[in-house]
Amino acid sequence: MLKKERHAFIIKQINLHNKVLSADLATALNVSEDTIRRDLMELDDSRQIVKVHGGALSKSFHYPFQHTDIYAVDAKKVIARKAIGLIKSGMMVLTGGGTTVLEMVQALPQNLAVTIFTISPLVALQLADHPLVTVILIGGEFSKDSQVCVGSQVVNYLHEIKFDICFLGTNGISIADGVTDSDLNIVHLKKAMIHASNRLVVMCISEKLNSVQRMNVCPLAKVDYLITDLDPDSPALDDYREKGIQLY
């Protein structure tokens, strides 16, 4: 594979999954990790990605307020509009971070009165001007890579409350492996968020369907709603429909 083709593959994977590990890229491309590290340095120097220890992040994930860099922004707006329909006044809502969640909270109606708990400072800031939303930021160690608060302090807080509904983005989802991720701290955090919530909504652009990351977050049986940019009747969602998941 030519370097130009390799770079295109790397950018696609990073944009799709927000964060990609060097080791996984090396395996997928059948090249050495040294080659991948050089590729990531070049892509970082050209400001196409953000290189971090052990891998790289998409620019839209690391700098989500720079909307020109958001990957699949139109698809995420579609998902956001669908997700809002599940939020009712008076609810206690829990959210993760990421660009799809940001699109959702940006689009919340001004007459919607809810309490939103979030592990994402960026989500909290986005809601600062909403007249009727009470915002509670669940604080802890701030992960510069994931842009959310992580650690035992956050997990312990989540054990004390029961939320009506939880909205999470995902790095991977498949029939066989369920919801998956590549970051151990985020996996522990998402497990606690799911346990603390009566209902789980997974928001996922269609390109991520049937993709698998290294670590398991939860089986599909834990997912109440799957929201994608596809029509809910799309044949691409048939396997998920057969699992009893409500599709939007």
Secondary structure, DSSP 4 states (H G I P E B T S, - for coil): --HHHHHHHHHHHHHHHSEEEHHHHHHHHTS-HHHHHHHHHHHHHTTSSEEETTEEE-HHHHSTT-GGG-TTHHHHHHHHHHHHTT--TT-EEEE--SHHHHHHHHT--TT---EEEES-HHHHHHTTT-SS-EEEE--SEEETTTTEEESHHHHHHHTT--BSEEEEE-SEEETTTEEEES-HHHHHHHHHHHHTBSSEEEE--GGGBTB--SEEEE-GGG-SEEE-SS-TT-GGGHHHHHTT-EE-
